[in-house]
Amino acid sequence: MAKFARIFIVPKHRLWLNILISLLTFGAMVVSAAWYSIHSSVETMEMEMVEAEEHFAELRQRLTDTFAIVERDVTATPCSAPFMAQLRRVAFLPDGLSEFLYAPRGKVECSTASHRFEQAIDFGKPDIVRTYGRLWVNRDLGVLGLDGERGTIVLRGNIAVVVPISAARFSKPDWLDVEGVIRADTGQWWHRGGDEGIYEQVKAGGEHWLLSGMLSNFSCGPLGLHCVAVRINLPALISSQRPLIDAVVVMMAVLSLFLTREFDKMMQRYWSFESRLRRSLDANSVMCVYQPLMSLEHNEIVGCEVLARWRDIDGSTVYPDRFLPLIEQEAATLKFTELVARRACDELSRMLPAGRRLQVNFNIFPCDLDHKKLLAVYAGFLAQPERFDVVLEIIESEEIPPNAQHEIEMLRAAGVKTFIDDFGSGYSTMQSLAALSVDGVKLDRSFAMAADDTMMGRMLHHAVEMIHATGRVMVIEGVETQERLRLLRKMKTQIDLVQGYYISHPLPIACFIDYLEARAVEPVQPRRRKKPAVVAA
Ligand SMILES: Nc1nc2c(ncn2[C@@H]2O[C@@H]3COP(=O)(O)O[C@H]4[C@@H](O)[C@H](n5cnc6c(=O)[nH]c(N)nc65)O[C@@H]4COP(=O)(O)O[C@H]3[C@H]2O)c(=O)[nH]1
């Protein structure tokens, strides 16, 4: 899941994902469009094949009708003048068949074009013998006086009809190859019309496996005499549709980019940091680290500040500066505080060695000082008063609500202390310090972190003096160096607790417990100090 989520979260992966999606959608559209156009071309091909078959069936019918008319109307003595006149009358019928022969036993004695031949013309053995008639296929008709013409001679009884090559011509789209053939029972075949060579190629197969015989077909009429082979000529089909194909490809490219953008927007909405946090802010994703608090006087670790981290769904750790504003925006502050408290209570209760007492500082949002629910949030710690002292640091994210004082007193009555956090920055001003009877003040880390020769560095002494004047417990955080710790020690003003990277970075629970044991700290004795004064605003 974490790996899967990273695809949508990491910008570099997202770019590749978008490229992949647009290629896939474009590819899918191209394949579907190609499939659709091949299918409709195949339908056209099948229709053309049926039409070609019908053409041969029609030709056969014309022949059958012609033979019937000849039998009925041509009654004169064969090859006599009246016979020829009767034959010519039939030849003038508008069915395209105009050349008739009188050919008993296959020997032509006279014809409508050449009248009587001095010597009967013998075409020899017929190519095809059927009950339908005897056929001499694609013969040179020059001997019959039809110079330069070829045609098929069909003999039934003593009368033969010449079917010219032109009688088997098909009309068809340019991108379709059609060939009509006539076949003997022996399997021998002759070209009858259309594009020569198609029949052989179609019979040989050899189409691409992907199209598996889709682009060609072959069919024979009911007598098996005439067969039609059809084949889609792909290059011709593509070039005949070129402008349309170009337009469709451009349209598909635009559409795939549009779809990819919409998909990306949807994914961004779904996988945005805000949505991820909203979806998975729960007991499993909220983690705690513990930063030791050291008593400056005794050089002992007396407590820790619980700092929250959020584990993103891709497994990465997110720091508070990123998620806290969102939690406030989503009005999920109390839920979040509760998750942190529950996690810390679970970890510390399990891991802290028996007999060890610890001050546990939590950060709380000012707005939650209005809910009267904080005692319930820390109930787990309050149930173990011999092990834990709870301190709530009011963070400086927003203004402190007017009735916070009441809540602070309620907390104090239950043994929970409150500190003002990050004093000297944001909303935590002298005014809020004066207005609230908090137990302690934590000076903003920017003072201790600042170099001596900077304004903040010089102000450190004054800030310490000022907090001291209020009589509150004083915590200095942001102690990053030994020199700074030494300087704080040398100050005449009493500083109670120090915190910072020089002492320790925030640690996961196991490391924190190891750290405590390594420092072999004795249980801390509570120190006497004067009660914090409640200063009226
Ligand atoms: N440069 C430097 N930094 C130091 C040093 N010592 C400590 N820090 C950092 O200073 C921050 C101290 O916490 P904070 O002032 O309460 O400031 C906290 C606090 O206002 C807020 N926060 C953290 N956890 C929680 C929480 O559970 N609830 C609420 N409401 N706020 C939290 O987020 C802020 C930032 O927390 P983190 O990022 O953990 O950052 C921590 C800590 O890692 C040092 O010597 N040098």
The ligand as an SDF file (V2000), in Angstrom:
LIG
                    3D

 46 52  0  0  0  0  0  0  0  0999 V2000
   16.5150   23.8980   16.1700 N   0  0  0  0  0  0  0  0  0  0  0  0
   16.2640   23.3120   17.3370 C   0  0  0  0  0  0  0  0  0  0  0  0
   15.0370   22.7840   17.5400 N   0  0  0  0  0  0  0  0  0  0  0  0
   14.7890   22.1930   18.7250 C   0  0  0  0  0  0  0  0  0  0  0  0
   15.7770   22.0810   19.7180 C   0  0  0  0  0  0  0  0  0  0  0  0
   15.2250   21.4360   20.7680 N   0  0  0  0  0  0  0  0  0  0  0  0
   13.9580   21.1460   20.4240 C   0  0  0  0  0  0  0  0  0  0  0  0
   13.6960   21.5820   19.1750 N   0  0  0  0  0  0  0  0  0  0  0  0
   12.4530   21.4920   18.4310 C   0  0  0  0  0  0  0  0  0  0  0  0
   11.6280   22.5040   18.9050 O   0  0  0  0  0  0  0  0  0  0  0  0
   10.3080   22.0520   18.9830 C   0  0  0  0  0  0  0  0  0  0  0  0
    9.8880   22.1350   20.4010 C   0  0  0  0  0  0  0  0  0  0  0  0
    8.5630   22.0400   20.5410 O   0  0  0  0  0  0  0  0  0  0  0  0
    7.5940   23.2550   20.7040 P   0  0  0  0  0  0  0  0  0  0  0  0
    8.3180   24.5260   20.9680 O   0  0  0  0  0  0  0  0  0  0  0  0
    6.5750   22.8460   21.6830 O   0  0  0  0  0  0  0  0  0  0  0  0
    6.9620   23.3940   19.2460 O   0  0  0  0  0  0  0  0  0  0  0  0
    6.2060   22.3540   18.7550 C   0  0  0  0  0  0  0  0  0  0  0  0
    4.7460   22.5000   19.0890 C   0  0  0  0  0  0  0  0  0  0  0  0
    4.3480   23.8550   19.0510 O   0  0  0  0  0  0  0  0  0  0  0  0
    4.0830   21.7720   17.9850 C   0  0  0  0  0  0  0  0  0  0  0  0
    3.7540   20.4000   18.4070 N   0  0  0  0  0  0  0  0  0  0  0  0
    4.5450   19.3210   18.4080 C   0  0  0  0  0  0  0  0  0  0  0  0
    3.8620   18.2500   18.8970 N   0  0  0  0  0  0  0  0  0  0  0  0
    2.6120   18.7050   19.2110 C   0  0  0  0  0  0  0  0  0  0  0  0
    1.4270   18.0850   19.7590 C   0  0  0  0  0  0  0  0  0  0  0  0
    1.3920   16.9280   20.0980 O   0  0  0  0  0  0  0  0  0  0  0  0
    0.3220   18.8890   19.9260 N   0  0  0  0  0  0  0  0  0  0  0  0
    0.3260   20.1960   19.5830 C   0  0  0  0  0  0  0  0  0  0  0  0
   -0.7630   20.9080   19.8160 N   0  0  0  0  0  0  0  0  0  0  0  0
    1.4120   20.7880   19.0660 N   0  0  0  0  0  0  0  0  0  0  0  0
    2.5410   20.0630   18.8890 C   0  0  0  0  0  0  0  0  0  0  0  0
    4.9750   21.7080   16.9140 O   0  0  0  0  0  0  0  0  0  0  0  0
    6.1350   22.4520   17.2340 C   0  0  0  0  0  0  0  0  0  0  0  0
    7.3240   21.9090   16.5690 C   0  0  0  0  0  0  0  0  0  0  0  0
    7.6080   20.6420   16.9940 O   0  0  0  0  0  0  0  0  0  0  0  0
    8.8530   19.8590   16.4970 P   0  0  0  0  0  0  0  0  0  0  0  0
    8.9620   20.0160   15.0080 O   0  0  0  0  0  0  0  0  0  0  0  0
    8.8250   18.5360   17.0980 O   0  0  0  0  0  0  0  0  0  0  0  0
   10.0460   20.6660   17.0800 O   0  0  0  0  0  0  0  0  0  0  0  0
   10.3000   20.6360   18.4700 C   0  0  0  0  0  0  0  0  0  0  0  0
   11.7260   20.2150   18.7180 C   0  0  0  0  0  0  0  0  0  0  0  0
   12.1300   19.1700   17.8590 O   0  0  0  0  0  0  0  0  0  0  0  0
   17.0680   22.6590   19.4680 C   0  0  0  0  0  0  0  0  0  0  0  0
   18.0060   22.6150   20.2720 O   0  0  0  0  0  0  0  0  0  0  0  0
   17.2560   23.2410   18.2670 N   0  0  0  0  0  0  0  0  0  0  0  0
  1  2  1  0
  2  3  2  0
  2 46  1  0
  3  4  1  0
  4  5  2  0
  4  8  1  0
  5  6  1  0
  5 44  1  0
  6  7  2  0
  7  8  1  0
  8  9  1  0
  9 10  1  0
  9 42  1  0
 10 11  1  0
 11 12  1  0
 11 41  1  0
 12 13  1  0
 13 14  1  0
 14 15  2  0
 14 16  1  0
 14 17  1  0
 17 18  1  0
 18 19  1  0
 18 34  1  0
 19 20  1  0
 19 21  1  0
 21 22  1  0
 21 33  1  0
 22 23  1  0
 22 32  1  0
 23 24  2  0
 24 25  1  0
 25 26  1  0
 25 32  2  0
 26 27  2  0
 26 28  1  0
 28 29  1  0
 29 30  1  0
 29 31  2  0
 31 32  1  0
 33 34  1  0
 34 35  1  0
 35 36  1  0
 36 37  1  0
 37 38  2  0
 37 39  1  0
 37 40  1  0
 40 41  1  0
 41 42  1  0
 42 43  1  0
 44 45  2  0
 44 46  1  0
M  END
$$$$
